[in-house]
């Protein structure tokens, strides 16, 4: 185990590492960089007299890295750490953190092209079903999640399955960032610099998920074909599959997934505002 002082920290923040993690690895881990920058900015806002913690401001005192999970090629996947955040009165804020960084989620809506273009009639949402061991499930229904690759195209296991099953390729030019649309209008210079995204579990993890909207009108016959094909039933050994849920029912069908509920709320709110 080794220790070092966080660069440019005031007061000085000591960091203890696990034996399999180096200083350079931690400081270059994108999730750590985003988290520490966001936290430092939030703590700096306490200088304002209107801040509720102004009279007894909190400071980051120490970070203890407890464990690290590595992906293939030695790339850091997840870090579990404990941050000591306290004030001079000895009061502390909970600081157990599971660092994993951000991903993206897609609300993919299909509609037959024989209904009026401004209608909400017969809209369906693509959901994935796959094992999610942390939840204890082998068949968890959720919005497709993954990442945007360097070309701006939706990538990852869910994107591959969607492409294989439907032939649909989802590029950045066709995407609407619903979280950015919703949050941009309520941000100010005096606010914390959180990501324009949904935080599914802010009490324990830094994970943030921008939710994108993608809508496509297709022939009704094609939609019916996919309705018969994308049932969520998996072949023997198949890890991930797709299903279609009616838009008005998706909050129930996929309601255990926070991304589904957030996506549905964003869609309905932005639609009522006339933003989408």
C-alpha positions in Angstrom: 0.0 0.0 0.0 1.3 3.5 -0.9 0.1 7.0 -0.1 0.4 10.4 -1.7 -1.1 13.9 -1.5 -3.7 14.9 -4.0 -2.2 17.6 -6.3 -3.5 21.1 -5.8 -5.5 20.2 -2.7 -6.1 22.7 0.1 -6.3 21.5 2.8 -3.9 18.7 1.8 -5.8 15.5 0.9 -3.9 12.3 1.7 -4.7 9.3 -0.6 -4.0 5.7 0.2 -3.9 3.2 -2.6 -4.3 -0.6 -2.9 -1.2 -2.6 -3.8 -2.5 -3.1 -7.4 -3.1 0.6 -8.1 -0.6 3.3 -8.8 -0.9 7.1 -8.4 -0.8 7.7 -12.1 -3.5 5.1 -12.8 -5.8 6.7 -10.2 -5.2 10.3 -11.4 -5.7 9.3 -15.0 -8.9 7.3 -14.4 -11.6 9.4 -16.1 -14.3 8.6 -13.5 -12.0 9.8 -10.7 -11.0 12.9 -12.6 -14.7 13.8 -13.1 -15.7 13.0 -9.6 -12.9 14.9 -7.8 -13.4 17.9 -10.0 -17.1 18.0 -9.4 -16.7 17.5 -5.6 -14.1 20.2 -5.3 -16.3 22.7 -7.2 -19.3 21.9 -5.0 -17.2 22.4 -1.8 -15.9 25.7 -3.1 -19.5 27.0 -3.3 -19.7 27.0 0.5 -17.8 30.4 0.5 -21.1 32.0 -0.5 -22.9 33.4 2.6 -26.2 32.1 1.3 -24.9 28.5 1.3 -26.4 26.3 4.0 -23.0 25.1 5.1 -21.3 28.5 5.0 -21.0 28.9 8.8 -19.3 25.4 9.2 -18.0 24.4 5.7 -17.1 20.9 4.9 -13.7 19.9 3.3 -12.3 16.8 1.7 -9.7 15.5 4.2 -8.7 12.0 3.0 -9.4 9.3 0.3 -8.8 5.6 1.0 -9.0 3.4 -2.1 -10.4 0.1 -0.9 -10.5 -2.1 -4.1 -10.1 -1.9 -7.8 -11.6 -4.0 -10.6 -9.7 -4.2 -13.9 -11.2 -4.8 -17.4 -9.2 -6.5 -20.2 -5.9 -5.0 -21.1 -5.3 -3.7 -17.6 -7.9 -0.9 -18.0 -9.5 0.2 -14.7 -13.2 -0.7 -14.6 -14.4 0.2 -11.1 -12.9 1.7 -8.0 -14.4 1.5 -4.5 -13.1 4.2 -2.2 -14.0 6.0 1.0 -13.8 9.8 1.1 -13.6 11.6 4.4 -15.6 14.9 4.2 -15.9 16.8 7.4 -16.1 20.2 9.0 -14.2 21.8 11.9 -17.1 20.8 14.3 -16.3 17.1 13.7 -19.4 16.5 11.6 -19.0 14.1 8.7 -20.8 13.4 5.4 -21.2 9.9 4.2 -18.4 9.2 1.8 -18.5 5.6 0.5 -18.2 5.8 -3.3 -18.4 3.2 -6.1 -16.6 4.9 -9.0 -17.6 3.7 -12.4 -18.2 6.9 -14.5 -20.8 7.5 -17.1 -22.6 5.6 -19.8 -25.5 6.5 -22.1 -29.0 5.1 -22.4 -31.3 5.1 -25.5 -35.0 5.5 -25.6 -35.7 4.0 -29.0 -39.2 4.6 -30.2 -40.7 2.9 -33.3 -44.0 4.0 -34.9 -45.8 2.8 -38.0 -45.6 5.3 -40.9 -49.3 5.1 -41.7 -50.3 7.3 -38.7 -50.1 11.1 -38.7 -46.5 12.3 -38.0 -47.5 14.4 -35.0 -49.5 11.5 -33.4 -48.4 9.5 -30.4 -50.5 6.5 -31.7 -48.9 3.1 -31.8 -45.5 4.0 -30.5 -43.3 1.2 -29.2 -40.1 1.3 -27.2 -37.2 -1.2 -27.6 -36.1 -2.7 -24.3 -33.3 -5.2 -23.6 -33.5 -8.2 -21.4 -30.2 -9.5 -20.0 -28.6 -10.8 -16.8 -27.8 -8.1 -14.2 -26.1 -10.0 -11.4 -25.9 -6.9 -9.0 -29.7 -6.8 -9.0 -29.9 -10.6 -8.6 -31.6 -10.9 -12.0 -30.9 -13.1 -15.0 -33.5 -11.3 -17.1 -33.7 -7.6 -16.3 -35.8 -5.3 -18.6 -34.2 -2.0 -19.3 -33.5 0.8 -21.8 -30.6 -0.2 -24.0 -27.4 1.2 -22.5 -23.8 1.5 -23.8 -21.6 4.3 -25.1 -21.1 6.6 -28.0 -18.0 5.6 -29.9 -15.5 8.0 -31.5 -17.7 8.4 -34.5 -20.8 9.3 -32.4 -22.5 5.9 -33.0 -24.3 4.0 -30.3 -22.0 1.1 -29.3 -21.8 -1.8 -26.9 -23.6 -5.1 -26.4 -27.1 -3.7 -26.6 -26.3 -1.8 -29.8 -24.8 -4.9 -31.3 -28.0 -6.9 -30.5 -30.2 -4.2 -31.9 -28.2 -4.1 -35.1 -28.2 -7.9 -35.5 -31.9 -8.3 -34.7 -33.3 -5.3 -36.6 -30.6 -3.9 -38.8 -31.0 -0.6 -37.2 -27.8 1.6 -36.8 -28.1 4.5 -34.5 -25.9 7.5 -35.3 -25.4 10.8 -33.4 -27.1 12.9 -36.1 -30.4 11.2 -35.2 -30.2 11.5 -31.5 -31.8 14.0 -29.1 -30.1 14.4 -25.7 -33.2 14.7 -23.5 -31.3 15.2 -20.3 -29.3 18.1 -21.8 -32.6 19.7 -23.1 -34.2 19.4 -19.7 -31.4 20.5 -17.5 -29.8 23.3 -19.7 -32.7 25.7 -18.9 -32.3 25.4 -15.1 -28.5 25.7 -14.7 -26.7 28.8 -13.4 -23.2 29.8 -12.5 -24.0 29.5 -8.8 -25.0 25.8 -9.1 -23.0 22.7 -8.7 -21.4 21.4 -11.9 -23.1 18.1 -12.1 -23.3 16.2 -15.4 -26.3 16.9 -17.6 -27.5 13.3 -16.9 -29.5 11.1 -14.6 -27.7 9.8 -11.4 -29.4 6.4 -10.7 -27.8 5.9 -7.3 -26.2 9.1 -6.0 -26.0 7.8 -2.4 -23.4 5.2 -3.4 -22.1 5.7 -6.9 -20.9 8.5 -9.2 -22.6 6.8 -12.2 -24.3 9.3 -14.5 -26.4 8.4 -17.6 -27.4 10.9 -20.3 -30.6 9.6 -21.9 -31.0 10.1 -25.6 -34.2 9.9 -27.7 -34.3 8.2 -31.1 -37.5 7.9 -33.1 -38.1 6.1 -36.3 -41.2 5.6 -38.5 -41.3 2.2 -40.2 -43.8 0.3 -42.3 -46.5 -1.2 -40.2 -45.8 -4.7 -41.5 -42.2 -4.3 -40.3 -43.4 -3.3 -36.9 -45.7 -6.3 -36.7 -42.9 -8.6 -37.8 -40.6 -7.2 -35.0 -43.5 -7.5 -32.5 -43.6 -11.2 -33.2 -39.9 -11.5 -33.2 -38.8 -9.2 -30.3 -40.7 -10.9 -27.5 -38.0 -11.1 -24.9 -37.8 -14.9 -25.1 -34.2 -16.1 -25.4 -32.7 -19.0 -27.2 -30.8 -21.5 -25.1 -27.7 -19.8 -23.8 -28.5 -16.4 -25.3 -27.4 -13.6 -22.9 -29.2 -10.6 -24.3 -32.4 -10.2 -26.2 -34.9 -7.5 -27.1 -38.6 -6.9 -26.6 -41.0 -4.2 -27.7 -43.3 -2.4 -25.2 -46.0 0.0 -26.0 -44.9 3.6 -25.1 -47.9 4.1 -22.7 -47.0 0.9 -20.9 -43.2 1.1 -20.8 -43.2 2.7 -17.3 -44.8 -0.5 -16.0 -43.1 -3.1 -18.2 -39.6 -1.7 -17.5 -40.4 0.2 -14.3 -37.7 -1.5 -12.2 -35.1 0.2 -14.4 -34.4 3.8 -13.3 -33.4 4.6 -16.9 -36.9 3.6 -18.2 -38.7 5.8 -15.6 -36.3 8.7 -16.2 -36.6 8.4 -20.0 -40.4 8.2 -19.9 -40.6 11.3 -17.6 -38.2 13.3 -19.7 -40.0 12.3 -22.9 -43.4 13.3 -21.5 -42.1 16.5 -19.9 -40.3 17.7 -23.0 -43.2 16.8 -25.2 -45.6 18.8 -23.1 -43.2 21.8 -23.3 -43.0 21.4 -27.1 -39.3 20.8 -27.0 -39.5 17.5 -28.9 
